Structure formats: C-alpha cells, structure tokens
Amino acid sequence: AQSVSQHNHHVILSEAASLELGCNYSYGGTVNLFWYVQYPGQHLQLLLKYFSGDPLVKGIKGFEAEFIKSKFSFNLRKPSVQWSDTAEYFCAVNPRGKLIFGQGTELSVKP
Amino acid sequence: AAGVIQSPRHLIKEKRETATLKCYPIPRHDTVYWYQQGPGQDPQFLISFYEKMQSDKGSIPDRFSAQQFSDYHSELNMSSLELGDSALYFCASSLEDRVSSYNEQFFGPGTRLTVL
C-alpha cells in the first residue's frame, strides 16, 4: 500500500536556524509530491510541488524541497526560519487522484 | 481568485443526528475530494468525484454518503453521527488532467464538525 512517512513529529527551532523536514514515500510508480502547510486554525496551503523535471523545487516563503528518486525521499528545507513559520507541515503523494498524507510535523519557531 | 468554498464553517450536532456539509469547487474544476482530519491527525481521504461520478473511495463509513451535482458542487451527508466523527472536513477541487495525471488540489477552509 502507498504510504508517506515523516520522520519528525515535532521540531523546535530558534529564529534564523535552518530547517530540514524528512519525508519518505513508498510507491513504485510515478508520483506527484507535495508539501502543504497548515497554520493554526487554518486550512491546508500548498508550499510546493514536484511533478517532473528538476528535482530541486522552490516554493513559496523561501521553502524548497529535493526529490531523490533512489531514496524515495522529498525533504523540505528552509535556510533560515522565522517565527511566522510556526505551523504543521504535511508531505503528501498523489499517485493517482487522491492525496496520501504523512503524519505531519509540527514546527515551533522560538522568537 | 476564486477559492473553494465550504459551508458551514462550524457545525455542532448531537449523537445520532445527521449533518450535511457542502463544497463549492473553484469554477471550471471538475473534480472534488473530501478529506477528514481528526484532532492531531493527518487528513484522510474519504471520497472523490469526477464529472459528477464517484471516482475513488477511501475510508468513508457506510453512514456517510456524498454526491456531486450538475453545477459541480458536492455534498457530504453524514447520518447517525458518533462522537468519533468530530473532525475537520476538508474539500478540495482540481481540474483533472487524465493524460498526465497532473493534479493540483486546492483546499477549502474546512468545516469543523463537533458531535456532542
């Protein structure tokens, strides 16, 4: 069965620290990969997506992610986090239609 | 730009009651997805519709049913509500590309259902 695994459930960082959130998926075929962010009390917003081409994708708010096919990974990175990045982050795959989400990583950024 | 609209935004029901959640997709989008997000959980896919036909089904209880209407809006009907149905219910819409399977889903704000 297709699944998505996020390694960290809760990450606490100070402002200006670098961020990397891990995401691994299990699916043998072609997948579309996404990172969504959910700010407290709000709906899911798309940070970035990968469908094909350059495996390093850039998204909104300074986020980027790298697709490594051999490792079935799609890790999210940001060089310098801000307090406003405090939110829950979901990795998702979309092998065909529906989205399959990881468990989510709660990011807390201390001012 | 128009976004996905969901109504109501908040709903409080008693056990064993029924609830109807509505979703209005982005204009011209032909596919609607429903997800359930329990407290502290990741969103779980419930059901989807493409061109008014059910296209996929996930972990949706038999007590729930859904449909997509001719104007592409969708309704999720929930009967015999249980305490465990308390969750945030998201609707997402997309314009399906059946050739490339390019599919970006745009999420609505969700309906927060509380069952007492």
Interface residues (C-beta under 8 A of the other chain):
Chain A: T30 N32 Y36 Q42 H43 L44 Q45 L46 K49 F51 F90 N94 R96 G97 K98 L99 I100 F101 G102 Q103 G104
Chain B: T31 Y33 Y35 D42 P43 Q44 F45 S48 S55 D56 G58 F90 A92 S100 S101 Y102 N103 E104 Q105 F106 F107 G108 P109 G110
